[in-house]
Amino acid sequence: MPSTNPHLNFNNPTQFIEGWYWTLPSKKLKLGKVKAITLLGRNMAIYRGVSGQVIAIDAYCPHMGAHLAEGKVEGDGIRCFFHNWKYDSRGICVDVPSLGKPLPVCIKTWHTAERYGMIWVWVGEEKPSSLPFVPELEEADCDYILGTRFVKNCHPNVLLINAIDAHHFNTVHNLPLEIVFNSQNLNRNAITFSNTTRGGDNSWLIRLIRPLYRNEVTYSMCYWYGSTGTVTLGPDFLHFYIIFTLRMIEGGKTEGQTILVTPKRPKFWGWVLNRGLLWLTQQVGNYFAKGDTQVFQTIQFDLKTPTKADQSILEFIQHVNQQKALTWGKWETVNSPNIQPLSTPSPEFTLIEQEKNGFKI
């Protein structure tokens, strides 16, 4: 399967998956303030009304095209700076001062949500699906801190597969055991890859940490909308949770934000413990990111010779290609080809068998 096929979603700089995308930290948008943002090639104004509601609206006033981020927030609406036309939280014109009445015009608004200290915008015409979450923490009230914000010289899809690139854990991070992932669809927008490995008995490191795990070493990655990944790792008694949320920028590159998460613990000492755990989580994330960072400044991804160790990557590519896609900038629906479900390879996963399974280059 050529990753650069222009008709597929994966690693495609002209389209992206319909879903939730991060915009800016919640604390950066104060009550009654408005900011200009560009999200996936589309210019928008995003503001917080007096009720605290966050509204994302297409940027330009339909009168003469002034950018609404130059205007001011009034109640839960926004008034254009240029001629003072006002739009409510649904984008409907409610006042034209020069006429003394509104005109029947409307600007497109987009669903928003706040979670993990971040403002998210739903990009798509369909009813919003679930916000990205860590599967183990779906119902939990969480503490969090925002970690590193970064830009990478590759597509978000390519950056995300690093977390399930089984062989690179040996070559880059010197982990002394073979990693094998089992995949499971959480829903139509999310897929999980969980480590099933229980080996490495010849390694002193694995023998040392083995008492901390009842079964295999815990490592799980859940992907949402091909753009956000949640990592769960650590010993049985203490799991660490890291969210990598990405968005494509001009040229098919990546702008991303890490979020460190842990379940809330009661009382003052629980708060203190969580500050330490979040700091430790950040160090864990930095360790893994540091070893790989230079690769994603120079990589020209094209998976021409997949091997058995790349099975999880092939499954993720398949998952992304089956998602609903929109065009960069215009956010129009793409009619993607019908991709057949991926069959599981036998242990002898040769190039001939890949061709039989539909991965002919």
Protein Blocks (a to p, Z undefined) as FASTA:
>chain_A
ZZklmkbmghpakbcceddddfbdfklmcghiacdddeehiacdddddfkopacdddfbd
fknopafklmccehjbccdfklopacdfkopafbdfknopacdddddddddddeehiacd
dedjbdcddddddfklmmpccdddddddddddbdfklmmmmmmmmklmmmmnopabdcdd
ddddfblmbccdddfbdghklpmklmmmmmmpmbbcddddddehhlaccddeddfklccd
ddddddddehhiacddddddddddehjklmmmmmmmmmmmmmmmmmmmmmmmmmmmmpcc
ddfbccfklmmmmmmmmmmmmpccddehjlpacddddddddddddfklcfklmmmnopaZ
Z
